């Protein structure tokens, strides 16, 4: 159980950060400029995973965590983009 929590903690924390920043961008930034910010959020989430693996140095999990973070972050950004387009 400890391995599962240790494995998912960085992934979920990045998802929470991306969700918070997507909501913050949706509330505070003009609709025309949000799409660039959403792209920066996607790139930043992958950069955070890379940075985390530089510090922790567990290369066996790097690709898997990058895929999970990218998939979750893009899903969050997709929801924020659809909301921006509909509102």
N, C-alpha and C positions, 0 to 999 in steps of 0.2 A: 504493500500500500504506500509506503514511503517513497518508493521509486516512481510510482504513478504521480503522486503529488509533486515530487521534485521535477519530473519530466514536463508536466503541464503548467506549473507555476509561471515560468517565464513566458510561455505562449499566451496564457490567459491574461497576464498582466499587460502584455503588448496590445492584445485585443481591447482591453478596457481603456488603455491610453488612446488608441486609435478612435474608439467610439466616443470618448470624451472630447477629443480634439475635433472630430467630425461634427458633433453637436455644437461645439463652440464656434466652429467655422460657419455652420449653417445659421446660427443666431447672429453672429457679429459681422460677417463678410458679405458684400454684395453678391448677388446671384451670378453675375458674369465672371467674377474672380474666384468663385468657390472651386471650380473644376481644377484649376492649377494647384490649389491648396490640397485637394483630394489626391492629386498625383504625388505631391510632396509627402503626404501621409503614407501612401503606399510604399514609396521609396524609403522613407524613414523607418518604417516597420522592418523592412529587410535589413537596413543598416544596423538597427538595434540588435537583431539576431546575430549578425556578423560580429558586432562588437562584443556581445555577450560570449560568443564562442572564442574570441581572442583572449578574453579574460579567464574563462573557465577551462578552455582547451580540452573539450570532449568532441573530437572530430567525427566520431561515429554517429552522433545525433544531429549534426549540423544541417544536412540536407532535409531530413525529415522535419525538423523544427522550422526550417525556412519555408517548406511547402505548407505546413499547417498555419504559420503566421501569414503567409501571402494569401492563402485561401480565405482565412477568416477576415483579414484586413480588407481584401477586395470585396467580400460580401458586405461588410459594414459600409464601405465606401459606395458600393452599388445602391444600398438602401438610402444613403444620404443623397446620392445623385438623383435617384428617382423622386425623392421628396423635393429636391430643388427644382426638378423639371415640372412637377405637378403643382407646386405652390407658387 
